[in-house]
Amino acid sequence: MMFILSEVINSYGSSSGALTNVDVDKFALRLFYVAIGVGLAAFVEGLCWTRTAERQTSRMRMKYLNSVLKQEVSFFDTQTAGSSTTFQVISIISSDANAVQVALCEKIPDCIAYMSTFFFCHIFAFTLSWRLALAAMPLSISFIAPGLFFGSILMGLVMKGIGAYGVAGGIAEQAISSVRTVYSYVGENQTLKRFSIALQTVTKIGIKVGLVKGILMGSMGIIYVGWGFQAWVGTYLVTQKGEDGGHVFVAGFNVLMGGLSILSALPNLTAITEALAATTRILEMIDRVPSIETEDRKGKALSHVRGEIEFQDIYFSYPSRPDSQVLQGLNLKIPAGKSVGLVGGSGSGKSTIISLIERFYDPVEGEILLDGHAIRRLQPKWLRSKMGLVNQEPVLFATSIRENILFGKEGASMDEIINAAKAANAHDFIVKLPDGYETQAGQFGFQLSGGQKQRIAIARALLRDPKILLLDEATSALDAQSERVVQEAIDQASKGRTTIIIAHRLSTIRTANLIVVLQAGKVIESGSHNELMRKNGEKGGEYFKMVQLQQMATQNEAPEDSQVYDKPWRRRSVAPSPISARSSTHNTPIYSFSGTGMSISMGTPVSMGTPRSTMGTPYSFSVQYDPDDGSYDEDLKNSTYPPPSQWRLLKMNAPEWGQALLGCLGAIGSGAVQPINAYCVGSLISVYFLQDKSEIKSQSRVLTFVFIGIGVFNFFTNLIQHYNFAIMGEKLTTRVREQLLEKLMTFEIGWFDEDENTSAAICARLATEVNMVRSLVGDRMSLLVQAVFGATFAYTVGLVLTWRLSLVMIAVQPLVIGSFYARSILMKSMGEKARKAQKEGSQLASEAVINHRTITAFSSQKKILGLFGATLAGPKKESIKQSYVSGAGLFSSQFFNTAATALAYWYGGRLLVLELITPKHLFRPS
Ligand SMILES: Nc1ncnc2c1ncn2[C@@H]1O[C@H](COP(=O)(O)OP(=O)(O)OP(=O)(O)O)[C@@H](O)[C@H]1O
């Protein structure tokens, strides 16, 4: 295209009546062919990259989740400051995987395209005028230096900002997820204060980001200085060396375009680097070998299990808290086929015993034996298949009741499922449900009662006909009525199996063959109920005291007490588990991370005009402002609350009116830079074709100084614009976040129990939606002022200089802009659909991670992966459509852009032939 353009400029510029309509048609047609070629290449690019990106990331997501679910339980206990493992896993599976997908379908192809532009531009430049190319190259490449330097500072700051918000977000997340504790200790103010302090750092960094962005954008003005330098060298070459004005000009233009394309590749490089970091995180997990591997086949699998369990001198501390010893020399023998009740104060180590039997953890010292075999030497999957675990808070997945029971035993028949349900006292109520066994548990508004869920969980445990039944406070969360039914189910289920029961209410283990009393990780008493009650010559021991205490409590405080213990969360809220507490399925958090969402709108909002798209305005370099385009959450769209008016949003930013004013002035300046530059560049071409050499010299000298002036002006306008809008945006974001959390902290507990108000959903809102508010105010204002003023200025100049050509070019603008816009709208709506479908996957993954113990206990990793794979099918289908849209969109944007250039030179040529305009008129406004 550049070759053709140089010819065009030569013939148009030097045309002194020699130009004919035939020449004009010939050039225009050539440019039109180039437009078709560019469009077709862009189509293939869009199609192929989008397809491959989707396939790769789907596979990554699957492998990642597979690996996460394979990890040992202790992996999930470790929490880094401010964010839980669940949070990390979900953010990796959604935003990291998205970053990789975006890099593959957009950034890498763009980067390759820019590189090739750089390469070819320089080849052409050297071919057309090697002297100019050589002279202009250092300066054209030198403007990459500030881009690189400030770009890396900017990236560093953005990452720091994300980290800083992570701390603030962590504070909010902790407060919201344990809102009961916060309320009960009246800790709202303290939380808000901590949140506010953490946000201050975010604000400071955000303002710095604006400042550096301004310097970065401003320093790009070196390109204008580059034009000045070229004007000087070019004049010398044209006047002293007799070079063609067109060749000299296009060579210089190419060198600058080459430099610009490298610069444009930079934001892509940072996105690619980020994607690489994301890939590293994903691969790190994929390659992580768990310390206890579920699928490990090295161990033994016993042919027959009796169910005798023995703890020999067990010392244990959780890997996440190695200093606090939970079990201290525990010795315990649980006879085969008997029921054993574990009792003891809170934190005495009861649940830990169950975790060790399940081999969620290995003891630090000592050995646990099953029928005389150390469980370390048994295959974990086989070992767990012999056990059935029922927890206090039953975990049901968002699938049918049948599928939920099937977690117990992969591939069990319907008869087996029904038998298990009958044995768990669950069959009768299941068949009465709207869809019987196919009823969805926990989704679509249908919810089961605690007792029903508990019985399904028991049915799941019984489906595998376990030799060992582990019941960890299986009835303590229930009311008296449900408890009775569940207790019956348990009594029935425990027959003929080794059953370990942890019960808060001592009455429920009264009939156990053996009762073991624990204190500080040691057995202090054991025996049957009667034996323990008669201990110390009828005076009784610890157990006796506990029974008496509980009896007294029941008599004295029956109503309140039962109320308290009927609500599992109340009891939990007093002594919150170190592990993320809320694990009920219907409250599964719906995460809505988006790549841009997490980046606190500091992503790479500034992008250079692509060389590919700059063809239409060949003599300017376009600076597009691309504010964070985080999409609205579906929930937000469905909200019945009316969208806030722009005025109300503006009012929220009112204290920063001074900054807004300054920012707008900067934006007006930035908007004016391009048209002025385009005018000067156009003038430069016509200067090259002047006949009088001294006239060329004097005019180009003036232009040189004007170009330098534009560079300096550009620096200050950008600085003023970005810095001030950053202050405005950051202050608003902080204000909204603080107010939002403050308001949230006044809501009743019930509100937090609603499905859409999970801590994760609220935190996502705090992080992403608040950013949208900022985009709606500051970013939008900055962009609008710059674009509207720039366009008005450019059109006015164009119309004044050559109204005919300008009118034609303005008329085709909607087509060029529309093709870009339509593509982005289409891609966005398809991306929205894919995101929605992906959300389902993220929801499932978050359920899986929260409930990883159940999955590990039932070795249901494969089942979860199957369900997860099914959720990826939707996005896959969408992505195939998306790839065509992307291809077609790229085609039209590239085609129309280049075709518009062809049209400009065709019509301009015709006007030249008719002598309605001079070359000067043609080049200046185009
Ligand atoms: N995953 C974990 N990581 C670190 N520490 C833990 C973990 N789980 C439990 N602990 C700690 O280990 C100790 C024993 O906990 P465990 O859950 O076994 O007690 P418990 O007797 O079952 O208590 P409760 O009746 O309150 O459930 C407690 O101090 C607890 O805080």
The ligand as an SDF file (V2000), in Angstrom:
LIG
                    3D

 31 33  0  0  0  0  0  0  0  0999 V2000
   -7.9330  -27.1020   58.7350 N   0  0  0  0  0  0  0  0  0  0  0  0
   -7.4300  -26.6450   59.8710 C   0  0  0  0  0  0  0  0  0  0  0  0
   -6.3070  -25.9280   59.8470 N   0  0  0  0  0  0  0  0  0  0  0  0
   -5.7520  -25.4540   60.9770 C   0  0  0  0  0  0  0  0  0  0  0  0
   -6.2600  -25.6910   62.2080 N   0  0  0  0  0  0  0  0  0  0  0  0
   -7.3990  -26.4100   62.3060 C   0  0  0  0  0  0  0  0  0  0  0  0
   -8.0420  -26.9180   61.1470 C   0  0  0  0  0  0  0  0  0  0  0  0
   -9.1420  -27.5930   61.5300 N   0  0  0  0  0  0  0  0  0  0  0  0
   -9.1750  -27.5120   62.8890 C   0  0  0  0  0  0  0  0  0  0  0  0
   -8.1390  -26.8130   63.3600 N   0  0  0  0  0  0  0  0  0  0  0  0
   -7.8270  -26.5290   64.7570 C   0  0  0  0  0  0  0  0  0  0  0  0
   -7.5500  -27.7700   65.3820 O   0  0  0  0  0  0  0  0  0  0  0  0
   -8.1170  -27.8340   66.6550 C   0  0  0  0  0  0  0  0  0  0  0  0
   -9.0220  -29.0520   66.7480 C   0  0  0  0  0  0  0  0  0  0  0  0
  -10.0820  -28.8940   65.8510 O   0  0  0  0  0  0  0  0  0  0  0  0
  -11.2560  -29.9490   65.6510 P   0  0  0  0  0  0  0  0  0  0  0  0
  -12.1090  -29.4310   64.5750 O   0  0  0  0  0  0  0  0  0  0  0  0
  -10.6740  -31.2990   65.4810 O   0  0  0  0  0  0  0  0  0  0  0  0
  -11.9900  -29.8550   67.0420 O   0  0  0  0  0  0  0  0  0  0  0  0
  -13.3610  -30.4340   67.4740 P   0  0  0  0  0  0  0  0  0  0  0  0
  -13.1210  -31.1500   68.7170 O   0  0  0  0  0  0  0  0  0  0  0  0
  -13.9890  -31.1850   66.3520 O   0  0  0  0  0  0  0  0  0  0  0  0
  -14.1320  -29.0800   67.7610 O   0  0  0  0  0  0  0  0  0  0  0  0
  -15.6510  -28.6890   67.4710 P   0  0  0  0  0  0  0  0  0  0  0  0
  -16.4810  -29.4670   68.3940 O   0  0  0  0  0  0  0  0  0  0  0  0
  -15.6830  -27.2340   67.7730 O   0  0  0  0  0  0  0  0  0  0  0  0
  -15.8930  -28.9620   66.0090 O   0  0  0  0  0  0  0  0  0  0  0  0
   -8.8470  -26.5350   66.8650 C   0  0  0  0  0  0  0  0  0  0  0  0
   -8.0090  -25.7090   67.6230 O   0  0  0  0  0  0  0  0  0  0  0  0
   -9.0190  -25.9730   65.4940 C   0  0  0  0  0  0  0  0  0  0  0  0
   -8.9810  -24.5710   65.5050 O   0  0  0  0  0  0  0  0  0  0  0  0
  1  2  1  0
  2  3  1  0
  2  7  2  0
  3  4  2  0
  4  5  1  0
  5  6  2  0
  6  7  1  0
  6 10  1  0
  7  8  1  0
  8  9  2  0
  9 10  1  0
 10 11  1  0
 11 12  1  0
 11 30  1  0
 12 13  1  0
 13 14  1  0
 13 28  1  0
 14 15  1  0
 15 16  1  0
 16 17  2  0
 16 18  1  0
 16 19  1  0
 19 20  1  0
 20 21  2  0
 20 22  1  0
 20 23  1  0
 23 24  1  0
 24 25  2  0
 24 26  1  0
 24 27  1  0
 28 29  1  0
 28 30  1  0
 30 31  1  0
M  END
$$$$
